[in-house]
Amino acid sequence: MDDLQGLAAALRARKVSSRELVMQSLREIERLDSKLNAFITMTGEAALAEAAARDEELARGIDRGPLHGIPIAHKDLMRTKGIRTTAGSKIFADYVPRRDAAIVTRLREAGAVSLGKTGLHELAYGITSNNPHYGAIHNPWDLKRISGGSSGGSAVAVAAGMLPFATGTDTGGSIRVPASFCGIVGLKPTYGRVNARGVLPLSFSQDHVGPLTRTVRDAAIAFQAMVDDPSDYVPPADSDLTGLRIGFPQNFFLERVDPEVEASIRRAFDSAAAAAASVVEVTVPDMEALRSAAVTCQLVEATAALRPFLDRRADFGADVLAMLDRGTTIPGIDYIDAQRTRRRIGRQFAKLFEQVDCIFTPTTPTTAPEIGQTTLEIQGVAEEVRAAATRFTRGLNALGLPAISIPCGFSRGGLPIGLQIVAAARQEDRLLHTAAAMEDAMGLPPRYPYL
């Protein structure tokens, strides 16, 4: 399926109808999802009826904006009125909400047409999307590999061309990691910029809601429709990097990184410099301390959120249950110290962003591991998959900073590599402008997984 911008233009030129777009998406889902397992619940009939209504509105001159008539899907963590919302768990397998999440309402009002609910890591509490209740979600670039999590189904649906945009959530990397592993764009906005009311919580102080799309400008269009305070977030076609100060971390972010990933990231810096950006070497604050603080807060807050269900131990997957149990053992003083660490390092990052406009890092230190793989070795060091995959993303949730993952190359084995771009709080306009200009500067030809 074409990108969001192209589909919106075709709709307004009457080259295609919303109903035809929805039917095309439904056919692709029927063709591919038995291999990929991206969806938990489909709402095809309701989507076709809604698409017909959007077509009728356009015929009468009513245009709700760039998402009018565009097929999308929601991560199955977003409450949807009258449609089950499982959170990828047995606990909520039969839960049918009485009202929509704020983001579901907002995107419907923007004219988007939801086709269903995408799969995820159980309760959004993991990075593989290897779900013990609904099955593993498969990476479209290599079906033996993970999609990344927890928003794995949304990433796969977009990467495989089933639809141009899906919603995701990100508590430790759950939008950016699957975007990186699946070769698409994933935006984690500043904490609170997108209303999370009605999204089943995991870690209330670190949960973020954002879009997964094929291009940066599509992510900007989606974000513009998702925020409560819309501004001109969509970068122009002639975005450039002239004069932008790009931070090149000299510590942490290129430590224990797969050589192919490092090579792609260094080429991205070269592209930025060639496009007249100023590459500035920087030293980032203590990211290991920040990562530890983020983990502590998530463990406590997730256990608190799911406390009413902890007596149903047999209904949790083993990995999720182990983390919920860990959350019950953390002393209150450790939680308070973690919050102090977040504030202290947040002040240090604010000073860092006086020196640079954005910071570039790898999104993940490796390409996608295989399904069922629990450890991996990077430069001779064994590391647990969850810790490795989120090493460069988790701390940014603790700070609430906006970050985006964009494709920046492929491994020799044909697996996507992601570039993470980070900006100061509430600087999504600068972040998206930089990401779009980098997308243009790198000039990567469009590639689609062969299924």
Summary of the structure (lengths in Angstrom):
residues: 451
radius of gyration: 20.4
end to end distance: 14.1
largest distance: 63.5
contacts: 1725
relative contact order: 0.13
helix: 40%
strand: 19%
